[in-house]
Amino acid sequence: MENKISTRELYSQLQDRLVINLDENEILCPECKGLHFAFVEKGDTGFIETCRCCYIGKLFVCKHCGKTNKTDHCNCKEAQEERSNKFRCEQVQKDYERYQKAEKIHYKDYDGKFIIKDSEYIKDIDDVAEWIYEQIIEGNDIPEYLWATESTPHFSIDLLDVIYNKCEDGYEEMYEYLNTSSHLIVEAQELIDKWEKEQGESLCIYCEDYTKAVIIKDLIEEIRKEIEDETI
């Protein structure tokens, strides 16, 4: 019983002496009073465990809905919209900084592919022209540039690696008993290499190259003029 009392007293003293700096929209956890630990009694036993009501001794009060949360990440509609707007602003700033440093390429001098937001497929310049046409018709904003892309093969088959991995599921030292220097393996690897080369772009994945910006402003104006001529 004495242990329980002394533990409770120690816990109370810590609560009384603890000083925690709170920022705006933060409150002390009402359960642990900022300790991040809670005193628990079970029968004649008293012990301290991690507080279940908070993570760091304080709770965050959403400035929009007033709800308290263990983190500053509230899921109310207003808080979600604020995070989305913040993310968009940060992305715009990041893209601006990238654009300032990037090499500028006129679309007629670029023969690569494009990645357009919300599209599942890689686009060439004809696809981009169609996309621009649709955006103008729908009254959507169009950026004056698109990022260039770079491609890398998604995979390359090494026959010896394949054989080695398969042997891992076999008997002990199975790979050592195989004739991996056979001319048949060499010939097979050469055929595989030829097959990979034949696949061309189909075997590649694309990602945006933020060091090169393809300027499509002139193409937008050309298509906009075409649309205007169609309506005359």
N, C-alpha and C positions, 0 to 999 in steps of 0.2 A: 504493500500500500504506500509506503514511503517513497518508493521509486516513482509511483504514479504522480504523487503530489509534487515531488521535486521536478519532474518532467513538465508538468503543467505550469509550475511557477517559472521555470526557465523559459518556456514558450511565451508566457505572458510578458516576461521581462524583455525578451527579444522584440515582441510586437510593440511594446511601449517605447523602446529606444531606437527602433529602426526609422531612418529618415530616407524617403524615396522621392526623387524629383519627378514630378508629373508634368507632362506636356499637355497642351490643349487637347481636349476630348479624351483624356485618360483619367481613370479613377483607381484607387487602391482596390484590390480584390476584397470584397466584403467577408470572404471566408478566411483568408490567411493574413489579411491586413498588410500585404506586401512581402511577406516572408517567403512565399512560394512553397511553404510547407504548412501542413495542418496538423493540429493535435487531435488524436483520435483515441477514444476510450472504448474498450471492449471488456465488459465485466470489470474485473479488478485490475486490468492491464491498461496502461496508457502509453502511447507511442506516437512518434511523429512520422508522417508519410508525405509524399509529394501532393501538393494541393490539386484537387481534381477540377477546380473551378477556373484555374488560370494556368498560363504557361510561365510567366515571369513576374508574378506578384501583382500585376495590375491588369485591368480590363480596359478595352477601348470602346468609347461611346461614339457611335456613328453620328456624324453631324447632320445627316439627312433624316434618318428615321428615329434616332435616339436609342436604338437597340445596343446593348453591350455585347461585346464579342471578345474571345480570347486573343484574337489578332485584329489588326486594323483593316481587315478584308471583310467588309460587310457585303451581303448578297442582295441588299434591297435594290430596287430598280435604279434609283438615283445614284447610288454608289457605283453600280456597274457602269452606268453611263459616264460617270466621271472618270473611271479607270480607262474606259474605251477612248474617251476624248484625249486623255493624257497620253495614252499609247500612240494614238494617231499623230498628235503633235510631236512626240519624240521621234516617230518614224519620219515625219516630214522634215524635221531638222536633220536627222541622220542622212536622209536622201539628198538634202540640199548640200550638206558638207561633202558627201561622196561626189555629187555632180560637179562641185567646184574644182575638185581635184582630178576628175576623170578626163580622159582624152575624148574630144568631141568628134564624132564621125557623121558625115551626111549619109542619109539612108541609101543614096545611090552608090556610095562607096563601100557599102557593107553587104557582104553576101552570106552572113550567118543566119542563125535562127533567133527567134524571140520567145520570151515567156511572158504571157499576158495574164494578169490577175484574174482569178476565177475561171481560167480555162484549163481543161485537162490535157490539152495537146500542145506540143511545140509548134510555133507558127513561123512561116516564111513571110517575105514581104507582101506577097499577094494576099495571104490570110490577114495580115495587118491592115492592108487597104480595105478589105471587106469589113473588118472590125471597126475601123475608123468610120466607114460609111454608116454602119449601124448605130454607132455612138452619136453621130451628128443627127441622124434621123430621130433618135430617141431623146435628143437634147441633153446628152450627158457631157460632162467635162472630159477633155482628152489631154493627157500630158504632151508636152512638146518634144519629149524624148522617151526612148525605151532603152533599157540596159542591153548591152550586147550579151551574148552567152558564150560559154565555153563547154566543150563536151569531153567526156572521159568514158572509156569502155566500162560498162557495168561489171563485167567479169572477164577473166581470161583463164582458160583451162590449161592447167599444167598436169599432164597425164601421170607423171611420177607422184605428184602430190595426191592425186585421186587414188592411185594404187596404194600409197602409204596409208592414207586415211581408211581405206577399206580393210587393210591388214590389221588395223588397230582392233577390229572386231573379230579377228581370226585367232589362230593359236600363237603362242609366244614366239617372238622373233620370226614371224611369218615372212615379213618383208625381206629379211636377210637371205631367205632361201629362194627368192625369185630372181630370175635373170633380167634385171632392170636395165642392163646395157644392150639388150637385144636390138638388132636393127629394125625389128618389127615395131618396137616402141618408138624408135626414132622416126620411122616412116609415119606411124600413126600420129605423132605429135606434129609433124609437118602438115599432115592433112587437116588436123584440127586448127592449126594456125591459118591455113588457107581458108578454111570455113569461116573463121572469125573475121578475116579480112573481107570476105564476100558479104558479110552481114552489114558492113558499113555503119551508117548512122543508126540502124535498127538495134545495134548492140550497145549504143551509147546512152548515157543520161546527160541531161543538160542542167546547168545552173547559171544564174546571172553573174556576169563579170562586171563588178562595180568599178573597174578601172576604165571602162569604155562606155560612153553614152552615145546612142545612135539618135541623131536629131531627125525628127519626123515632122517638124513644123511645116515645111514646104509641102509635104505629102498631104497633110491635113488641109491646107489651103487649096491645093489642087482638087481634092475630092469635094470640098465645100463648094467650090466654083462649079464643079460638074453637077452637083445637086441643084444649085441655083439655076443652072442652064436647063435642067430637066423640068423645072417648074414654070419656065417661061412659055 
